Every structure is written in C-alpha cells, then in structure tokens.
Amino acid sequence: MMSSALSPRPAFRSVDPVHVPLLPEHPDDAAPDRQDDGLGLHPAGLLQRVFTAAGEVEAAEWALDHVLDAVASGEEVGIGLDVAPLDGALESARWALDRAVGALRAEIRWVARHGVPLCLLAEASATELDEVRSVLRSAALGARTGGLAVAG
C-alpha cells in the first residue's frame, strides 16, 4: 500500500477552501473618509457597522482555527505538494484575521468620533471596554506621533 504522503495528488486541496472575507485595501484609512451609506449617523446605524466588522473578525478567527486544525492533524503536512497549499492557507487565514481586526478597529474609531458611547461600542464589537479604550488611545497616540501608533 502506498503512503498517502507519497501518493500523487493535485496541487490544490480538495477540502473546503479557506474563507477570506473581502475587506477594504487599507482598513485603517477607509473609515474616516466613508460617505453616509444609507445607515445614517443614528447610533443604531453606526453600531451596525461595528457589528458587521466584528462578524468579519469572528469569521476570520473561525477560518484560522479551521486551518490550524488541518495543520495539527498532520495528515496533509509532509512530503511533496501538500506542504505549500497548507502553508498558503495558513498565511491567508492569518492575513485575513489581521485585516479583519484592522477593519474592526477602524470602525470603532470612526463610530466613536460620532459620539457613540464606549459601552455600546464594546458590546457591538464583542470586546471589553478596556480594549475599546486601548484602540482609541492608540489612534490618538498615532495622530500625535505623525501617524505611527505607539504600542501601549
């Protein structure tokens, strides 16, 4: 019997592809320049943007967990063509999560500038109030240092 690691396979994975959400090219820059998209500047409409971005983060986290499970199973990692697709899927999932988190932070900053209370932002983004404050603080520090956010 031939080992599954050595058997010929196509260069693509036949399992479910990794979901990579469609996000703006520059999520940190996109939020401040956005036009009113029909939701209005009502707090409920603004919070919907944060809910949507938080959903993208959750989807990206799920996709990353899915890929990490595939990597941990060891069934496809090894010799030949199987390594590159898993490495690529893992890199794509990590990239998607980074982009989704960046988009969520941009939405939090944008909505906070419109006067939505921080406790509502924390609830909509499924994060702690301290995390929302940290996002806003890092944006303020970044503005004072010429655009480079300081880790805090």
RONUVO-260675 format. One record per atom (N, C-alpha, C): residue number from 0; residue in one letter; atom name; z, x, y. Coordinates in Angstrom, 1 decimal. Atoms other than C-alpha are relative to their C-alpha. Last residue first. Layout:
BEGIN
 resi resn name     c3     c1     c2
  NUM    A   CA      Z      X      Y
...
***
This chain:
BEGIN
 resi resn name     c3     c1     c2
  151    G    N   -1.4    0.2   -0.4
  151    G   CA   24.8    0.5   50.7
  151    G    C    0.8   -0.6   -1.0
  150    A    N   -0.8    0.6    1.1
  150    A   CA   21.4    2.1   50.2
  150    A    C    1.4   -0.2    0.4
  149    V    N   -1.0   -1.0    0.5
  149    V   CA   19.7    2.7   53.6
  149    V    C    0.8   -0.7   -1.1
  148    A    N   -1.3    0.6    0.3
  148    A   CA   16.6    0.8   54.3
  148    A    C    0.9    1.0   -0.6
  147    L    N   -0.5   -0.5    1.3
  147    L   CA   13.8    2.8   55.9
  147    L    C    1.4   -0.6   -0.3
  146    G    N    0.6    0.6    1.1
  146    G   CA   12.1    0.7   58.6
  146    G    C    0.4    0.5   -1.4
  145    G    N    1.4   -0.1   -0.1
  145    G   CA   12.9    2.7   61.7
  145    G    C   -0.7   -0.5   -1.3
  144    T    N    0.4   -1.3    0.4
  144    T   CA   16.5    3.3   60.9
  144    T    C   -1.5    0.2    0.0
  143    R    N   -0.6   -1.0   -0.9
  143    R   CA   17.8    0.3   62.9
  143    R    C   -0.5    1.4   -0.4
  142    A    N    0.6    0.2   -1.3
  142    A   CA   15.4   -2.1   61.1
  142    A    C    0.5    1.0    1.0
  141    G    N    1.4   -0.5    0.0
  141    G   CA   16.4   -0.7   57.7
  141    G    C   -0.7   -0.1    1.4
  140    L    N   -0.1   -1.5    0.0
  140    L   CA   20.1   -1.1   58.5
  140    L    C   -1.4    0.6    0.0
  139    A    N   -0.4   -0.4   -1.3
  139    A   CA   19.5   -4.8   59.3
  139    A    C    0.0    1.5    0.2
  138    A    N    1.1    0.3   -0.9
  138    A   CA   17.5   -5.3   56.1
  138    A    C    0.3    0.4    1.5
  137    S    N    1.0   -1.0    0.2
  137    S   CA   20.2   -3.6   54.1
  137    S    C   -1.2   -0.2    0.9
  136    R    N   -0.5   -1.2   -0.6
  136    R   CA   22.8   -5.9   55.7
  136    R    C   -1.0    1.2   -0.2
  135    L    N    0.1    0.1   -1.4
  135    L   CA   20.8   -9.0   54.8
  135    L    C    0.4    1.3    0.7
  134    V    N    1.4    0.1   -0.3
  134    V   CA   20.4   -8.0   51.2
  134    V    C   -0.3    0.0    1.5
  133    S    N    0.6   -1.3    0.2
  133    S   CA   24.0   -7.0   51.0
  133    S    C   -1.5    0.1    0.3
  132    R    N   -0.4   -0.8   -1.2
  132    R   CA   25.1  -10.3   52.5
  132    R    C   -0.5    1.4   -0.1
  131    V    N    0.8    0.5   -1.1
  131    V   CA   23.1  -12.1   49.8
  131    V    C    0.3    0.8    1.3
  130    E    N    1.3   -0.6    0.2
  130    E   CA   24.7   -9.9   47.1
  130    E    C   -1.0   -0.5    1.1
  129    D    N    0.0   -1.4   -0.4
  129    D   CA   28.1  -10.7   48.5
  129    D    C   -1.3    0.7   -0.2
  128    L    N    0.1   -0.1   -1.5
  128    L   CA   27.4  -14.4   48.3
  128    L    C    0.0    1.4    0.4
  127    E    N   -1.3    0.1   -0.7
  127    E   CA   26.7  -14.1   44.6
  127    E    C   -0.2    0.2    1.5
  126    T    N   -0.7   -1.2   -0.1
  126    T   CA   23.2  -14.8   43.2
  126    T    C    1.4   -0.2    0.7
  125    A    N   -0.8   -0.2    1.2
  125    A   CA   21.4  -17.8   41.9
  125    A    C    0.7    1.4    0.0
  124    S    N    0.5   -1.2    0.7
  124    S   CA   18.9  -17.6   44.7
  124    S    C    0.7    0.4   -1.2
  123    A    N    1.4    0.1    0.3
  123    A   CA   19.5  -21.2   45.8
  123    A    C   -0.6    1.2   -0.7
  122    E    N    0.1    1.0    1.0
  122    E   CA   23.3  -20.9   45.5
  122    E    C   -1.5   -0.1   -0.4
  121    A    N   -0.5   -0.5    1.3
  121    A   CA   23.4  -17.7   47.4
  121    A    C   -0.2   -1.0   -1.1
  120    L    N    0.9   -1.0    0.5
  120    L   CA   21.1  -19.1   50.1
  120    L    C    0.5    0.6   -1.3
  119    L    N    1.1    0.7    0.6
  119    L   CA   23.3  -22.2   50.4
  119    L    C   -1.1    1.0   -0.5
  118    C    N   -0.5    0.6    1.3
  118    C   CA   26.4  -20.0   50.8
  118    C    C   -1.1   -0.8   -0.6
  117    L    N    0.1   -1.0    1.1
  117    L   CA   24.5  -17.9   53.4
  117    L    C    0.5   -0.6   -1.3
  116    P    N   -1.3   -0.6    0.3
  116    P   CA   23.9  -20.9   55.7
  116    P    C   -0.1    0.9   -1.3
  115    V    N   -0.6    0.7    1.2
  115    V   CA   20.3  -21.5   56.7
  115    V    C    1.3    0.7   -0.4
  114    G    N   -1.3    0.6   -0.1
  114    G   CA   19.7  -20.3   60.2
  114    G    C    0.6   -0.7   -1.2
  113    H    N    0.2    1.4   -0.5
  113    H   CA   16.0  -19.6   60.3
  113    H    C    1.3   -0.8    0.0
  112    R    N    0.3   -0.1   -1.5
  112    R   CA   16.6  -15.8   60.1
  112    R    C   -0.2   -1.4    0.6
  111    A    N   -1.3   -0.3   -0.8
  111    A   CA   18.4  -16.5   56.8
  111    A    C   -0.3    0.0    1.5
  110    V    N   -0.7    1.3   -0.1
  110    V   CA   15.2  -18.1   55.4
  110    V    C    1.3    0.2    0.8
  109    W    N    0.8    0.9   -0.8
  109    W   CA   13.2  -14.9   56.1
  109    W    C    0.7   -1.3    0.2
  108    R    N    0.0   -0.4   -1.4
  108    R   CA   15.8  -12.6   54.8
  108    R    C   -0.7   -0.9    0.9
  107    I    N   -1.4    0.2   -0.5
  107    I   CA   16.3  -14.6   51.6
  107    I    C    0.1    0.4    1.4
  106    E    N   -0.2    1.5   -0.3
  106    E   CA   12.5  -14.9   51.2
  106    E    C    1.4   -0.2    0.5
  105    A    N    0.8    0.3   -1.2
  105    A   CA   12.1  -11.1   51.5
  105    A    C    0.2   -1.5    0.3
  104    R    N   -0.7   -0.6   -1.1
  104    R   CA   14.9  -10.5   48.9
  104    R    C   -0.7   -0.3    1.4
  103    L    N   -1.2    0.8   -0.2
  103    L   CA   13.2  -12.9   46.5
  103    L    C    0.8    0.5    1.2
  102    A    N    0.4    1.2   -0.6
  102    A   CA    9.9  -11.1   47.0
  102    A    C    1.2   -0.9    0.2
  101    G    N    0.3   -0.3   -1.4
  101    G   CA   11.5   -7.7   46.3
  101    G    C   -0.5   -1.3    0.7
  100    V    N   -1.3   -0.2   -0.7
  100    V   CA   13.2   -9.1   43.2
  100    V    C   -0.3    0.3    1.5
   99    A    N   -0.6    1.3   -0.1
   99    A   CA    9.8  -10.5   42.0
   99    A    C    1.3    0.1    0.8
   98    R    N    0.8    0.8   -1.0
   98    R   CA    8.0   -7.2   42.7
   98    R    C    0.7   -1.3    0.2
   97    D    N   -0.3   -0.6   -1.3
   97    D   CA   10.7   -5.2   40.8
   97    D    C   -0.7   -0.8    1.1
   96    L    N   -1.3    0.2   -0.4
   96    L   CA   10.5   -7.6   37.9
   96    L    C    0.3    0.6    1.4
   95    A    N    0.0    1.4   -0.4
   95    A   CA    6.7   -7.5   37.8
   95    A    C    1.4   -0.4    0.4
   94    W    N    0.7    0.2   -1.3
   94    W   CA    6.8   -3.7   37.8
   94    W    C    0.1   -1.4    0.4
   93    R    N   -0.9   -0.5   -1.0
   93    R   CA    9.3   -3.7   34.9
   93    R    C   -0.5   -0.1    1.4
   92    A    N   -1.2    0.9   -0.1
   92    A   CA    7.2   -6.1   32.9
   92    A    C    1.0    0.6    1.0
   91    S    N    0.4    1.2   -0.7
   91    S   CA    4.0   -4.0   33.6
   91    S    C    1.2   -1.0    0.2
   90    E    N    0.2   -0.4   -1.4
   90    E   CA    5.7   -0.8   32.5
   90    E    C   -0.4   -1.2    0.9
   89    L    N   -1.3   -0.3   -0.5
   89    L   CA    6.9   -2.4   29.3
   89    L    C   -0.1    0.4    1.5
   88    A    N   -0.6    1.3   -0.2
   88    A   CA    3.5   -3.9   28.6
   88    A    C    1.4    0.2    0.6
   87    G    N    0.6    0.7   -1.1
   87    G   CA    1.9   -0.6   29.2
   87    G    C    0.6   -1.3    0.3
   86    D    N   -0.4   -0.7   -1.3
   86    D   CA    4.3    1.3   27.0
   86    D    C   -0.6   -0.7    1.2
   85    L    N   -1.4    0.3   -0.2
   85    L   CA    3.8   -1.4   24.3
   85    L    C    0.5    0.7    1.3
   84    P    N   -0.2    1.4   -0.4
   84    P   CA    0.0   -1.2   24.6
   84    P    C    1.4   -0.4    0.3
   83    A    N    0.5    0.3   -1.4
   83    A   CA    0.0    2.6   24.6
   83    A    C    0.2   -1.5    0.4
   82    V    N   -1.0   -0.5   -1.0
   82    V   CA    2.2    3.0   21.5
   82    V    C   -0.5   -0.4    1.4
   81    D    N   -1.1    0.9   -0.3
   81    D   CA    0.3    0.8   19.1
   81    D    C    0.9    0.4    1.1
   80    L    N    0.3    0.9   -1.1
   80    L   CA   -3.0    2.7   19.1
   80    L    C    1.1   -0.9    0.4
   79    G    N    1.2    0.6   -0.3
   79    G   CA   -1.8    5.5   16.9
   79    G    C   -0.1   -0.9    1.2
   78    I    N    1.1   -0.9    0.0
   78    I   CA    1.6    6.3   15.5
   78    I    C   -1.3   -0.8    0.4
   77    G    N    0.2   -1.0    1.0
   77    G   CA    4.9    4.8   16.3
   77    G    C   -1.3    0.8    0.2
   76    V    N   -0.1   -1.3   -0.6
   76    V   CA    6.1    1.7   18.0
   76    V    C   -0.2    1.1   -1.0
   75    E    N    1.3   -0.4   -0.6
   75    E   CA    4.8   -1.5   16.7
   75    E    C    0.0    1.4    0.6
   74    E    N    1.1    0.3    0.9
   74    E   CA    7.6   -2.5   14.3
   74    E    C   -1.4    0.5    0.5
   73    G    N    0.6   -1.2    0.6
   73    G   CA   10.3   -0.7   16.2
   73    G    C   -1.2   -0.3   -0.9
   72    S    N    0.2    0.3    1.4
   72    S   CA   12.2   -3.9   16.8
   72    S    C   -0.6    1.1   -0.7
   71    A    N   -1.2   -0.2    0.8
   71    A   CA   13.6   -2.4   20.0
   71    A    C   -0.2   -0.3   -1.5
   70    V    N   -0.2   -1.5    0.1
   70    V   CA   10.2   -2.2   21.6
   70    V    C    1.1    0.3   -0.9
   69    A    N    1.2   -0.5    0.8
   69    A   CA    9.4   -5.9   20.9
   69    A    C    0.2    1.6   -0.2
   68    D    N   -0.2    0.3    1.4
   68    D   CA   12.9   -6.8   22.1
   68    D    C   -1.1    0.5   -0.9
   67    L    N   -1.1   -0.9    0.5
   67    L   CA   12.3   -4.8   25.3
   67    L    C    0.4   -0.4   -1.4
   66    V    N    0.6   -1.3    0.3
   66    V   CA    9.0   -6.7   25.8
   66    V    C    1.0    1.0   -0.6
   65    H    N    0.9    0.2    1.1
   65    H   CA   10.7  -10.1   25.5
   65    H    C   -0.6    1.3   -0.4
   64    D    N   -0.8    0.1    1.2
   64    D   CA   13.6   -9.0   27.8
   64    D    C   -0.9   -0.1   -1.3
   63    L    N   -0.5   -1.3    0.3
   63    L   CA   11.0   -7.9   30.4
   63    L    C    0.9    0.0   -1.3
   62    A    N    1.1   -0.8    0.5
   62    A   CA    9.3  -11.2   30.2
   62    A    C    0.4    1.4   -0.4
   61    W    N    0.2    0.5    1.3
   61    W   CA   12.6  -13.1   30.6
   61    W    C   -1.2    0.8   -0.7
   60    E    N   -1.1   -0.5    0.8
   60    E   CA   13.5  -11.0   33.6
   60    E    C   -0.2   -0.4   -1.5
   59    A    N    0.2   -1.4    0.2
   59    A   CA   10.1  -11.7   35.1
   59    A    C    1.1    0.7   -0.8
   58    A    N    1.2   -0.1    0.9
   58    A   CA   10.5  -15.4   34.6
   58    A    C   -0.3    1.5   -0.3
   57    E    N   -0.4    0.4    1.4
   57    E   CA   14.0  -15.3   36.1
   57    E    C   -1.1    0.2   -1.0
   56    V    N   -0.9   -1.1    0.5
   56    V   CA   12.7  -13.3   39.1
   56    V    C    0.5   -0.4   -1.4
   55    E    N    0.8   -1.1    0.3
   55    E   CA    9.9  -15.8   39.6
   55    E    C    0.8    1.2   -0.6
   54    G    N    0.6    0.4    1.2
   54    G   CA   12.4  -18.7   39.5
   54    G    C   -1.0    1.1   -0.5
   53    A    N   -1.0   -0.2    1.0
   53    A   CA   14.4  -17.0   42.2
   53    A    C   -0.5   -0.3   -1.4
   52    A    N   -0.1   -1.5    0.2
   52    A   CA   11.3  -16.8   44.3
   52    A    C    1.0    0.3   -1.1
   51    T    N    1.2   -0.5    0.7
   51    T   CA   10.7  -20.5   43.8
   51    T    C    0.0    1.5   -0.3
   50    F    N    0.0    0.5    1.4
   50    F   CA   14.3  -21.4   44.6
   50    F    C   -1.2    0.5   -0.8
   49    V    N   -1.0   -0.9    0.7
   49    V   CA   14.2  -19.2   47.7
   49    V    C    0.1   -0.4   -1.4
   48    R    N    0.7   -1.3    0.1
   48    R   CA   11.0  -21.0   49.0
   48    R    C    0.9    1.0   -0.8
   47    Q    N    1.0    0.1    1.1
   47    Q   CA   12.6  -24.4   48.2
   47    Q    C   -0.7    1.4   -0.2
   46    L    N   -0.7   -0.4    1.2
   46    L   CA   15.6  -23.3   50.4
   46    L    C   -1.0   -0.1   -1.2
   45    L    N   -0.2   -1.5    0.0
   45    L   CA   13.3  -23.3   53.4
   45    L    C    0.6    0.4   -1.3
   44    G    N    1.3   -0.7    0.2
   44    G   CA   12.1  -26.8   52.7
   44    G    C    0.1    1.5   -0.1
   43    A    N    0.5    0.3    1.4
   43    A   CA   15.6  -28.1   52.2
   43    A    C   -1.3    0.7   -0.3
   42    P    N   -0.7   -0.8    1.0
   42    P   CA   16.7  -26.3   55.4
   42    P    C   -0.4   -0.2   -1.5
   41    H    N   -1.2    0.7    0.5
   41    H   CA   14.0  -28.0   57.4
   41    H    C    0.7    0.8   -1.0
   40    L    N   -1.2   -0.9   -0.1
   40    L   CA   11.6  -25.5   58.8
   40    L    C    1.3   -0.7   -0.2
   39    G    N   -0.7    0.2   -1.3
   39    G   CA    8.6  -27.4   57.5
   39    G    C    1.2    1.0    0.1
   38    L    N   -1.3    0.3    0.3
   38    L   CA    7.5  -27.5   53.9
   38    L    C    0.9   -0.2    1.2
   37    G    N   -0.1    1.4    0.3
   37    G   CA    3.9  -27.7   54.9
   37    G    C    1.4   -0.4   -0.4
   36    D    N    0.9    0.4    1.1
   36    D   CA    3.2  -24.0   54.7
   36    D    C    0.2   -1.5   -0.4
   35    D    N   -0.6    1.2    0.6
   35    D   CA    4.6  -23.1   58.1
   35    D    C   -1.0   -0.5   -1.1
   34    Q    N    0.1    1.2   -0.8
   34    Q   CA    3.0  -19.7   58.6
   34    Q    C    0.7   -1.1   -0.6
   33    R    N    0.5    1.2    0.6
   33    R   CA    4.2  -16.5   57.0
   33    R    C    0.0   -1.2    1.0
   32    D    N    1.3    0.5   -0.6
   32    D   CA    4.5  -13.4   59.1
   32    D    C   -0.5   -1.3   -0.6
   31    P    N   -0.2    0.2   -1.4
   31    P   CA    8.2  -12.6   58.3
   31    P    C   -1.3   -0.6    0.7
   30    A    N   -0.8    1.1   -0.4
   30    A   CA    7.8  -13.2   54.5
   30    A    C    0.0   -0.2    1.6
   29    A    N    0.7    1.3    0.0
   29    A   CA    4.8  -11.0   53.7
   29    A    C    0.9   -1.1    0.6
   28    D    N    0.7    0.2   -1.2
   28    D   CA    6.2   -7.6   54.6
   28    D    C   -0.6   -1.4    0.2
   27    D    N   -0.9   -0.3   -1.2
   27    D   CA    8.8   -7.3   52.0
   27    D    C   -0.6   -0.3    1.3
   26    P    N   -0.9    1.1   -0.2
   26    P   CA    6.5   -9.0   49.4
   26    P    C    1.0    0.2    1.2
   25    H    N   -1.2   -0.6   -0.7
   25    H   CA    3.7   -6.5   49.9
   25    H    C    1.0   -1.1    0.3
   24    E    N    0.1   -1.4    0.2
   24    E   CA    0.9   -7.5   47.5
   24    E    C    1.1    0.8    0.6
   23    P    N    0.7   -0.7   -1.1
   23    P   CA    2.1  -11.0   47.3
   23    P    C    0.0    1.5   -0.2
   22    L    N   -0.9   -0.2   -1.2
   22    L   CA    3.2  -12.1   43.8
   22    L    C   -0.8    0.6    1.1
   21    L    N    0.8   -0.4   -1.1
   21    L   CA    1.3  -13.5   40.8
   21    L    C    0.9    0.0    1.3
   20    P    N    0.2    1.0   -1.0
   20    P   CA    3.7  -13.5   37.9
   20    P    C   -0.8    0.5    1.2
   19    V    N   -0.2   -0.7   -1.2
   19    V   CA    3.1  -11.1   35.0
   19    V    C   -0.3   -1.0    1.2
   18    H    N    0.2    0.8   -1.2
   18    H   CA    3.6  -12.9   31.8
   18    H    C    0.3    0.9    1.2
   17    V    N   -1.1    0.0   -0.9
   17    V   CA    3.3  -10.4   28.9
   17    V    C   -0.4   -0.8    1.3
   16    P    N    0.1   -1.0   -1.0
   16    P   CA    0.7  -11.4   26.4
   16    P    C    1.2   -0.1    0.9
   15    D    N    0.1    0.5   -1.4
   15    D   CA    1.8  -13.3   23.4
   15    D    C   -0.1    1.1    1.0
   14    V    N   -1.0    0.9   -0.3
   14    V   CA    1.1  -11.4   20.2
   14    V    C   -0.1   -0.5    1.4
   13    S    N    0.4    1.4    0.3
   13    S   CA   -2.2  -10.0   19.2
   13    S    C    1.1   -1.0    0.3
   12    R    N   -1.0    0.7    0.8
   12    R   CA   -1.7   -6.7   20.9
   12    R    C   -0.4   -1.4   -0.2
   11    F    N   -0.8    1.0   -0.8
   11    F   CA   -4.8   -4.9   22.1
   11    F    C    1.0   -0.6   -1.0
   10    A    N   -0.8   -0.6   -1.0
   10    A   CA   -6.3   -1.7   20.7
   10    A    C    0.8   -0.9    0.8
    9    P    N    0.7    0.0   -1.3
    9    P   CA   -7.5   -3.4   17.5
    9    P    C    1.0    0.6    1.0
    8    R    N   -0.3    1.2   -0.8
    8    R   CA   -5.7   -2.4   14.3
    8    R    C   -0.8    0.1    1.3
    7    P    N    0.8    0.1   -1.2
    7    P   CA   -6.4    0.2   11.6
    7    P    C    0.3   -1.4    0.6
    6    S    N    1.1    0.8    0.3
    6    S   CA   -3.5    0.7    9.2
    6    S    C   -0.8   -0.2    1.3
    5    L    N    1.2   -0.8    0.2
    5    L   CA   -1.3    3.7    9.9
    5    L    C   -1.3   -0.9   -0.2
    4    A    N    0.2   -0.9   -1.2
    4    A   CA    1.7    2.0   11.4
    4    A    C   -1.3    0.8   -0.1
    3    S    N    0.5    0.8   -1.1
    3    S   CA    1.4   -0.9    8.9
    3    S    C   -0.2    0.9    1.2
    2    S    N   -1.0    0.3   -1.1
    2    S   CA    1.7    1.6    6.1
    2    S    C   -0.6   -0.7    1.1
    1    M    N    0.2   -0.7   -1.2
    1    M   CA   -1.0    1.3    3.4
    1    M    C    1.1   -0.4    1.0
    0    M    N    0.0    0.8   -1.2
    0    M   CA    0.0    0.0    0.0
    0    M    C    0.0    0.9    1.2
***
